[in-house]
Amino acid sequence: MSEISLNGGEISILKTIGLSGMMAGAQLADRMDEMEGAEFLDTLAGLIAMDYIISNKVSIRTIDAVKTASFRVNPAFARELKEALYPSRQKADSGRRRRRS
């Protein structure tokens, strides 16, 4: 299993979408208004290209395209993305495992 490395923009988008469920593109665009439009589109396109995010639309090149699409985190990467988003939880949980008798 490879370790996923994310930058700040990718982390913001993934946390906004959440690791389970689906989010409408209009809602995502509204919540990511602090990010510049071009940066937001580039980061979102990168996450889709890496297959970390799944979209119901193929071409996401404009904000209008984002607003008419819906997005969700790829369940195949959910565990690895959770570990990348919250690295301190992984370290804290490692000592809390129950022993089998």
N, C-alpha and C positions, 0 to 999 in steps of 0.2 A: 504494500500500500504506500503510495507516494504522499508526501506532505504537501498540502495546498498552501500557497503563499498569496495573500490578497493585499491590495493597496487600500487606502482609505475610502476612495470612491466606491470600489467594489463592495467593501464591507457595509457602507451606508445603504447601497441598493439592496443587498441581500438581507440586511436587518429590516429594511422597510417592507420588503415582500414577505419575509418570514420564511421559516424552513418547512412549513406545511401549509397547505391551502393555496388559494389562487388570489391574485390581485388584478383588478381592472387597471388598464394602462392610464386612464384619466386620473385615477386615484394615485397611482405611482408618480405620475408627472407632477401632480399637485403637491405631494409630500416631498418631492426632491427639488423644490423650487430654489433652495439655497445653492444648488449646484448649477453652474453655467450650462446652457443648453447643449452646446457642442461637446463639452466634457461628459455630460450625462449620456448623450447618445453614443459616444465612443465607448464609454465604460459599459453601458448596457449591451452594445453590440459585441464587445469582447467577452462578456459573461455568456452571451448566447453562443458565440463561436466556440468557447471552451466547453459548451454543453452543460454549464452549471445552471442556466436558466432556460426554461422551455417557454416558447411563445406560440400562440395560435396563428400568428402571421409570420410569413417567411422574410419579408423585407421590412426592416425597422430602420429607416434612414432619416425620418423627420419626426418632430414632436407630434404632429397630427397622426402619423402612423402609430406612434406609441399610444396615443389616447384612444385609438380604436382597437387596440389589441388587449390581450390578457396574458399574464405572466405567472409562472410558478417555478419554484426551485425543483430541479431534476431530482427525483427521489433516489436515484442511483448514487448521487453525490451528497445526499443530505447529511449523513454521519460525518464525512470528511469535512464538509463545509462547517458543520457545527463545531468541530474541533478547531478549525481555523478561525472561526469567529470568536470563540470563547476558549482560548488556550489555557487560561488559569483554572477553568473548571475541570479539565482533563487531569491536571496535576493534583488537584484537590480530591477528585473522585478516586484516584488510583489507590489511596490508602484506605478507602472505605469499603472495599470489596469484602463480601462475606466469604468465609472459608467453607468449603464443602467438607463434611465429615464422613 
